[in-house]
Amino acid sequence: MPKQVYSYNLIKISDQTTNSSTMVQDTDLNFYMQPNTAYNIEALININVSGDLSIYQWSISGPDMPNSVLIKNELLILGNTSVSISSQNSYGITNSTITLAVTSAMLRINAIIENGANSGEFSINFACASGAYVTNGAGSYLRQTFGITID
């Protein structure tokens, strides 16, 4: 059976700031996942933080009981030549970075997800340390590509 492939881009048109130490959903970088569908997801997030000791945390949420979740995270601290790379094979893992007086960073997320029988929302969530502020900035984007079988 032939496949029809779709690709959508979600772009933040305004900043979203929080000072919460509890995960907050990015209001623009989320979408509804269909059951039994494979997705290729790429996101690039412009991060701005404030505070003498800023802790930026992020996590990825999705529908219950996926067949497969493969995620690669790359965090580039602007003005620094090192890149922090991590990977995960399930939703809900909190990723953290601790930086001193950092003002800007870029987070790249690449994921291949084979959704199971449950539909639901895919979302990128973020939080920060107490006393700090973090902003997911305008211009950040999420690109999703998926295929469906055509009868």
N, C-alpha and C positions, 0 to 999 in steps of 0.2 A: 504494500500500500504506500502511496506517495505521502510525503511529509510537506506541510506548509510551515515555513519558518518565519517568526515574527521577532522584531527587535524594537525596543522602546527605550527612550532616554528620559530620565527624570532629572531636572535641574533645579537647584535651589535658587530662588530669585531674591531671597532676603536672608539675613543672618538669623540664627536661632541660638540664644544664649541661656545657660543655666548655671546656677550655683549649687545644684543639688548633688548630694553624694549618693542618691538613689538613681538608678538608670532611668533616663527620659528618652522617649522615642523621638527620633528625628522626624519632624512633621512632613517633610518632603521626600525623604529617601526611603520609601516603603511601597509595597505593592501586594496585591492579592495573588496567591499561588493556586493554580488549578491542581486537582488531584492527578496522580499518575502522569506527571509531566516533568521532563528534564529541563533544567535551566542553566544557563551560563550567565554569571553576574559579575559585573565590574563596577567598582565605585571609587571615586577619588574625592576626598573630603579635605577642604581647607579648614584647618584648626587654628584658632587663636585662643591663648590662655593668659590669665593674669594671676598674680599672687607670687610671693617670694618662692614658695615651694609648691609648684602646681602638679597635680596628679590628674592625668587625663585617662579615663577608662572608657572602653567601648565593648559592646557585645552585639551579637546577631541573633535574632529570634526568627522562628519560622513555624510552620504547622507541625503538629505532633506526628511522631513515627515516620520520618522520611526514610526512604530506602537507602540513600547515600548523601552525606554532606562532606565536602572537601573544601576547606577555606584556607587561603593564604593571606596574611596581613603583612603589609610593609609600612613602617612608619619612618618618615624622613624628617628629621629636625632641621629646619632651615638654618643655614649658616654652619652646619655640621656635616662632615663627610660620611658619617656612619649611618647605616640604615638598620633598624630593628626589624627582624623578620620572625614571624611566628605562624604556626599552622594549627588547625583544629579539625576534628571530624564529627563534631556535633554542635547543636545550637546551645546558646545560653552560657558559654564560657566567657568570663570577664577577662578582658585583656587590659593590662595597665602599663603605663609608662610614667616614670618619675623623672622630672626634669627641673633643673634650677633656673629660675628666671627666664624661661623660654617664652617667646611671644608667638611664634608661628611654627606650624608643622603641616605636613601633608600625610594623609593616611590613604593607602591604596588597598582595596580589598578585591580579591579575585576568588570566585566560588563556582564550583560545579555541584549542583544539587539535583538529585533525582527524588522528586517528591513522591510520597506514598499515597495512600487512599484518602488522606485527610487534606482538605483545602484549608487555606488560612493565610494570614498576613506574614510576609517577610519584612523585617524591619531592622534598621541599624539604630542602636541605642547608645547614649553616652552619659557620662557623669563626671564629676570632678571632686577634688578634696574640699573639705570644709574650709570656708574662708577664701576660696578661689572662684573664678568665673571661667567658663569655657564656652567658646562659640564655634559652632559648625557654620562656616561662612558661605555667603552667596557665591554662586559659581560652582559649588560642589555638584557632583552628578552621580547618578546610578544608571547603569545600562543593563537591561535584561534582554536575553535572547532565549527563545524557546521554540520548540517544534511541536506540532500536533499532527496526528494521522488523519488523512482525509479518506473517507470511504468512497 
